[in-house]
Amino acid sequence: MSLKNPVEMLVKWAQEQPNKPWLYQPVDGVWKKYTFAECEAQVRGMATALRKLGLPPGSRVAITGRNTAHWVLADLAIAMAGYVSVGLYPKQSSDAVKFILEHSETKAAFIGPMPDFDEFMAAMPAGIIKIGFPYAGVSAVDHQWDDLVRASEPFAGYQPPALDAIHTLVYTSGTTGNPKGVIITMGNVLFAAEGMLKAMPAKGQERFFSYLPLAHAFERGAVELGSIYYGAEVFFLENLDKLAEQLPEVSPTRFFGVPLVYGRFQAGILKKLPQKKLDLLLKLPIVSAVIKKKIKTTLGLQNARYIIVGAAPMPIPLMMWFDKLGITVLQGYGMTENNIYATVNLPGANRWGSVGRAQPGADMRVADDGEIQFKHAACTPGYYKDPEKTAELYTADGWLRTGDKGRIDEDGYLYITGRVKDIFKTLKGKYVAPAPIEGALSRDTDIDQLCFVGTGLKQPIMIVTLSADAARKPRAEVEAGLLAEMDAVNATLEDHEAIAKIIVAREPWTIDNNMMTPTMKVKRNEVEKKYAALLEKHAPNYSEKIVWE
């Protein structure tokens, strides 16, 4: 493979364009920029410092905290020094933190700013060397980044690893059980990077905005590695409260999000411009163009050539709603186990409802039981220290099992129809696939999150949380909308699949209350557990169509 690895790319840019800014870190609203030469110097200094700590070759070194320039620099320093990085999410549960650090046998950890700093530090096993990033609120560490770099000579002994060498361990934020450590090799990284450059080539000066967790393979591949291969500028979000302010400041050329983010964008637009008024303005030719431009600019998406959604399916009605505003959101698909290298819709090759066509070199098939499977060089060799789960991950002929069900149309576009394991059986003995039904009901813009449950029930029930805007509306108005959408969805379903009633949950589902994963997916098992008593109480009475918790 002729492509340079990420460390070699940093060296290349530092030699060819030393004064070109790469990373932009906001501190109290002011952007501090780091050039390629400055980044290389920091990485070389930290690589030397890591070696001086006496860690054995191949040691695992963790990185945590919110997205910062130093998260990326630490990742590259770990690789340059010959170690393996392990990313951890901010707001990850204490049990998960302890499990990951112990399971990976992590020797040192880079600690960044995060909202749950004290809880994270308390969950860390003893004996791990703690290195603090140079930001406010990072304390109680063994070493500070700046001190180590200042005291270290630039690292000069870098040896590019073999293609089968472990580059990083990415622990899945699964909705059940302990996280699994997905092995990502250098060969996995290079294959995915090469395909990405073919599928979405650079055009002019690219500019990225980093705000999704860097511990997730989606953000790390698209933004961290993407930027170093494109030579793109990367701007980091200072904190979540500043998203609406800093995204327009950056106006990226590529924007990546999860469905929840786009749903929040929509809610923000409709709060200022109600749907009826928006529809009226979009019918007026001259005014329509002005409104579309204004909305794009307000969001900060006016320069984005690629606006991609991943990690979960985005409802088609929401995609079409944005499309009417001149904002085409492109659904992609991938999983940690295939290094997020699977399928994507592209400008001019986009089909509503599909997750796009296979990326260059990614062989894809749908098995006889409907499971989507992949075979290509970005697929993981397996789970760290878990041969049993690794064996389950692959078919006898070497295809990666995704656990997702789907179909491929005559033009090669993939459509996901549900999860193999998410299918539940009602008391009637009938199987129900919740994902398509959840997707259909989610077109109601009053709904923020939803989860369709039916195990042990005579008829399935939908549990929903409301958007902030809906929570301010009269209850009767919200109920009328929910009932209308429920009837419309039920008209397309078999009797045993029909939504018997909707339970409106009072408390929002968040990462903090353990109802969502760090990648903002609803934990179905936690929802069923939390609302078990409510389901038992209301399941027998199917004449009630809407229940408020």
N, C-alpha and C positions, 0 to 999 in steps of 0.2 A: 504494500500500500504506500503510495507516494506522498500522501498528505502528512504534514507535520503534526505532531501531537500538541496539546495546548501549551505546554511549557515552551516548546520550540517556537510556537507562534508568537508568544510574548517576546522572546528573544529577537525574533525576526522583526516585529514591529518596533522594538526598542532600537534596533540598528538602523532600520530604514526610515522611521518617522519618530525619532526620539521625543520631539517636542509636541507631538500631537496628543491632545487630551483624550483619555479613554474613560476613566471613572469619575463621576461627579457625585460627591457626598454632601448632602445638605446638613448644616449645623446651625440651628436657630434660624432657619429660613434662608441661609446664605450658602450658595453652592461652592464647595471647595473642590477644585479639579486636580486630578492626578494624571500626568502624562505617561506615555508608555515607558519612557526612560525612568521616571520616578517609580512606577509600579515594578519594573524589573529590579531596581535597586532594593526596594522593600522586600520583594520575594526572595532575592538572593541572600539578603541579610538574615531574614527569618529562617531560610533553609539551613544556613550555617548554625543559627541558634538552636534549631531543633536537633541537629546532629550533636551539638555540644551537650544536650540533655542526656545523651547516652542511650537513646532508645534503640532497641534492636532493629535491624533492617526489616521492612515490611510491617512495622508497628502501626496500629490503628490510632489515628488522631482525630478527635471529634471537633466539630464546629457548630456553634449555636448562636442564637440571638437573631434580631430582626435583620433584614437585608441591609448590608453596608458594603462599602468598598473593601473593607478589611476581610469580610467573609470570603470574597473572591480571591483576594491576595493570599489569605491563609490556605485556601484550597490549592492554589498553585505552588505555594511554598512547601506544603506537605508532599505534593507530587515531585517537586524538584529534589527534595531531600530523600526520596525513595520510600515514603510511607504511604499509607492508605487512609483517605479521608472518610469520615462518618458524619453525615449531617443530621442535626436534631432540630425539631421545630420549636419555635417559641410556643408557649402554652401547651406543650406536650404534657400528658399526665405524669405525675411523679413515678408511678409504677413503670410506665413505658421508658422513661429516662433511665431509671435504674436497670431495667432489663437490657436495653440496647447497649449501654456502656459496659455492663458485665458480660453480655453475650459476645460482643465484639472484642472484648479484652482490651478496651481502649486504655492507652498509656498516658495520653495528654489530651487536653481539651482547650480550644479557643473559646472564650466567653465574650459574647457581645451584649449590647443593651437589649433588654426585653421587659415586657410588663410584669412577668412573674419571676423576676430575678431571684428573690429569696427562696421561693419554692424549688426552683431548679437547683440552686446551690445545695439545698438541704437534701435533695434526692441523689446527688452525686456520690458514688461509692468512694471510700477512702483510698488514698494512694495515687489518684489521678493528678497529674501536674496541670495546674490551671494557669492559662495565659490570657490576660485581659486585653480586649481591644481598647484603643484610646478614645473612649466616649464617656460622657457623664453617666453616672449610675452603675458603672462596672467597678466592683470593689471585691475585697476578700479573695484576691487571687495571689498566686505564687510569683508571677512575673507579669510585667506590663509590656505590651507589644513594642512601644517606642524604645524602652530601655534595652530590650534584647537586640533590636535591629541596630541601635547605635553602638552597641558593644561587639558587634559581629562583623567580620570581614565578608565581602561578597562571596557567595558560594560559587566555586569554579569547577566542581567535579561532577556535573550532571551527566548521568548515563540514561539515555532513553530506554524505557522498559520494553520487554518483549510484548507482542500483541496479546498473549494470553495472561499477562500479569494483571493482578487486580488493581484497578485504578481507584475505585471507590466502593463503599458498601452503602446502599440506599435502603433504609428500613421502611417497609410499607406501613402506612398509617391505617391498616385494615380496620374494618368495622367490627370484627370479632377477634378474640384471642390475642396472643402476643404478636408484635410486629415480626415480620420475616426479613432477614438481611439479604437483599438482592445483590448478587455480585455483578459489578459492571467492570469489564476488562478494558484495557487500552484499545484492543481491537474493536470492541463494541462501540466505543466512543468515536473512533476514526471512521468506521463504516457509516454511522448515523450522520456524522458531520459532513462526509463526502456527499451523501444523498441529499442532505439539507441544502447544500450549496448548489446542487443541480436543480432541485425542485423549486427553490426560492432564491435565485441569485441576487446579489447586491445590486443596488441602483443608486449611484451617488453616495453621499455621506449618510449612512444609516444611523438611526438614533433609537435606543431602547429605553424603556421605563421599567424598572425592577421593583415589584411590590408583592408578588406572590411568594410564598416561602421558598427560599433557595435550597432548603433540605429536600424539596420535592423535585423529582426528575424532570417534570414539565418545565419549571422555571429555570432550573439549572442548565438543561440542555438548550432551551430556546434563547435564554438571555445571557447567562455566563459564557457558555461555550459558543453560542451563536455570535456574540459580540466579538470574541477574540478571533474567530475565523473571518468575520466580515470586516473587522477593524472598526466596529461600530462604537459610538459613544454610549455609555450606560449611565442613566440617572437613577439614583435610589430614592425611594419614598422615605421621608423622615419619620412619619408615623401615620397610622390609618386615618386619623382625624384630618390630615392634610391632603388626602387623595384628590378631592375635588379642586383643591387649590394648585397642587404641584403637577398634576397630569397636564392641564392646559399650559403650564409654564414650559413643560418639556416638549409637548406635541410630537410624540414619537412617530417614526416611519413604520414601525411594526408594533402592534399592541396585542398582548396575550391575556386572556381572562378566563375565568370559570363562569358558568351560567349565572350564579348568584350575583356576580359583579355587574353583568349586563342587566339583570333584573333590577338592581339598585339604580343603575343609570336611568332606566325607564321610569322608575318611581320618582326620581328627582326631576325628570323632564315634565312628567304629568302633574307634579305638584305645582309647578310654575305655569304650566300650559295644559289645562284639562283636555281630555280626549276630544270632546265635542268641538271645542274651540280649535284644537290642532287640526282636526279633520276639515273644518271649514277653511282654515288658512291654507292648507295643502291643496285645496281645489282652485285657488287663485294663482295662475301661472307665475306672475312676477313676485308676488308675496311668498309663494311656495319656495322659490329658489333662495330668497333672503332668509326664510325661516330655517331651511335645511342647513345653510351655511352657518347661521348663528348657533344652531344646536351642535353641529360638528365642532365648531370652534370653542364653544363653552365646555364641551366634554374634553377637548384636547385631541380629537381624532382627525382633524382636517388634513394632516400630512400622512396619515397611516395608509400605506398601500396594502398591507395585510392586517386584517383585524380577525384574530383567530380565537375560537373558544375550544377549550379542551377539559379533560379530567372528568366530565360528566356530560350527558346529552342536554342540549339547549332546546327548549320547546320551539317547534316550527312557527307557531303564531308570534312568538317573541322575535324570532329571526325576521319574519316578514314585516313586523312592525318597524324594526330598524331599517329594513330595506326601503320602506316607503320614505324614510328620511334621508336616503342616499348613503346609508351605512350598511355595507354588506358584511355580515358576520359569517366567517367561514368555520364550519365545524371540523375539528380534527379528532383523531382517536389514537390512543396508544396506552401502554401500561408500563410500569417500572420494569417489568420482566423483559420487555422488548426495547427497553431504553427509549420509550415514547416514540419509537420509529415504526409506524404502521401505516395509517392512511391520513389524508387531509384533502379537503376541498380547496381549490385555488381560484383566483380571479379568472373568469372565463371558462372555468371547469368546475362549476358549483351546482349541486343538486340538493334542494330542500329535503330534509329528512334523512339524508345519507351522511356518512362521516367521511365521504370522499373516496378516492381511489388509492391503491397501494403506492407507497413512496418508491422511488427508484431502487430496484434490487430487492424489494421486500416481497417474497413469495407469500401468497395468502390463499387459504381455502376454507370452505365451510364443510365440516365433517357430516357424516350421515345423520348424527343426532342434532345437527344445527349449530354445533359449536364452531366459533371462528378460531382459526389456527394460523400461525405464522412460522416461516422458516427463513432466516437470514442471519448475517454476521453481526447484527446488533443485539440478537437475543442472548440473554444471560446464560452462562454455563450452569447456573443453579443458585440455590439458597445457601448462605454461609452456614457451615456446620449442621446442615440438615439434609442428608442424603435421601431420607424418606420422602420429604416434601418435594425435593428436586426430581425424584423419580415420578412423582404424581404430576409434575408440571409438564412433562413431555410424553408424547405418544411413542409407541414402539418404533415408528419410523422417523422419529426425530423432529416432530412438529410441536411448537409451543402451544399449549392449551391456554386460551385466554379466560375461559369461564363465562364468556359472553356468547349469546346466541345471535345469529344474524342470517342475512341473505345477500347475495351479490347479483346485481342486475346485469343485463346483457352488455352494458358498457363498462362494467368493472367497478361500479359504485357500490360500496358496502353500506348496508342498512342494519342497525343493531335492533334486535327485537326483544331483548331481555337478558337476564342473567340465568345461567344454568342452575345455580343454587338458590336464586331468589324466588323461584316458583314455589308457591305454597298450596296446600290442599285444605279446602274447607271441610266442614262436617258432612257435607253432601258427598264427599269423596271425589270432588272435582278439582283439577289443578287450575291455578290462575297465575299468569305472568304479570306482576304489578307494574313494571317499567313503562310499557306503552300506555297504560291507563293513567298513570301519574303524569306522563307527558301530555296526554290529551287534556286533562283537567287543569294543568298548569297554565293554560292560555288565559285563565281568569287572573287578571292583573292584581286583584285584591289578595291573592295567595302569595306568600313569601316562600314557604317550604311545605312539602307534603309527603305523606307516607301511607301507602295502601297496605292494609293488614287483613289477614283472614284465617290464619292458622287457629283451629279450634272454634271457629265461628260458623254459624249456619250460612251467613252471607257476608262478603267482605265490607269493610268500613274504611273510609278515607279520613285520616287525621291531618289537619292543616294548621299552619300558623299564618297570621295575616301580615301584610306589609304595613309599614308605619303609617302610610297614607290611609289604608283601609281601616286601621284601628281608630282613626279620627272620624270616620263616616258613621251615619246612623246605622244601627244594627239591622234594621229592616231592609235598608238598601243593599247592604253586604249579603244578607241572606237571600234576597231575590236574585242577585247575580250568581251566587253559588248554586242555588237550586236550578237556575236556567242552564248553567254549564253542566251540572250533574245530569240533568235530563238529556241534554244533547250528547254527552259522552255515552250514557247508558243506551241510547238508541242505536249505537254502533256495536254493542257488546252482546255476547251470549248471556242468557238469564243467570247462569251461575257466576259470571264475572261482574255483573252489574253492581254499582256502588249502592249499598243499602242506605247509608247515611253518611253525613260529614260531621266529624267532631272538630270544633274549632278550639284549638289549644290556647290557653291564656299566655303561657310563657314562651318567648321566642326560643328557637333551638340554636345553640351557639357551641363553639369549641369549649368555652369556659364551663358550661354545664354538662359537658360530655355527650351532647346529643348530635354533634357533628365531629368528623375527623378534622385534623389540621388542614386537609385539602378541601374542606367544606362540603363533604358528602354526608348525608344523613345516615346515622347509625340505626339501621332498621331494628336490630335486636334491642337497643336502648329505648327506642320509641315504644316497642311492644311491652317492654318491662315497665316503663314509666306509666303507661296508660292502661295497664292490665285491669285494674279495678274499674276504671271508667268503661272499658270495653265490656267487661262482664256485666256491669249494671245496665248498659244501654243496648247491648246486642239483642236481647229478647224482644224489644219494642221497635219493630221496623216501620211503624206508622210515623214515628218522629224522623224527619229527614235531616234536620240540622240540630246539633246539640252544642251548646257553649259550655266549656269547662268551668 
